[in-house]
Amino acid sequence: MLDAALAAFRRKGYTATTVDDICAATGLSKGSFFHHFKGKEDLALAAVGHWNGVTGALFAQAPYQQVADPRARLLAYLDFRAALLQGELPDVTCLLGTLVQETYATHPAIRDACGAGIAGHAATLLPTIEAAKARYAPRAEWTAESLALFTQAALQGAFVVAKSQGSARAAEPLVAHLRAYVQGLLGDGLPAPTPRPRRKA
């Protein structure tokens, strides 16, 4: 039922998806549905949790996790995000972004759950960004936290543009721009020189 909810919410959005849609997709009766969920909002909250679990496992096992250098690992993460853009729009865009855009003012529980999911994924990047900054841009004024959230904002924006153009391919150059920006923040890939100690007068 949760998998059916993910598919329906990603394809039709929250408002257009009905309990009947979920029952039809699963072959279950409304009685069975309401045995498990109080209503559609309850289902959406459970779907967000399911999404976080599924995608969390996907990213935890992704190839970029094996890259030793933190700068290269962060860029490999963005390459992995670009690779995930292959397919139809509902299958490659983010459930959290889809739901929060539609429900932020009307369903605060869904909004907060989506916000926590986006922030939680950004937090998984913090150790990598912190290590990359320390090695390649130690004097930069930006913070690892701000860059982690910015990557998610840029990715969600790329999904919105893709939806506006009706094609997942529209997001590809935008993710490429994000990668180039991050690459620029971290310099040319050479570790920053160690400051020489000042000589005493």
Summary of the structure (lengths in Angstrom):
residues: 201
radius of gyration: 20.2
end to end distance: 73.9
largest distance: 84.5
contacts: 566
relative contact order: 0.12
helix: 73%
strand: 0%
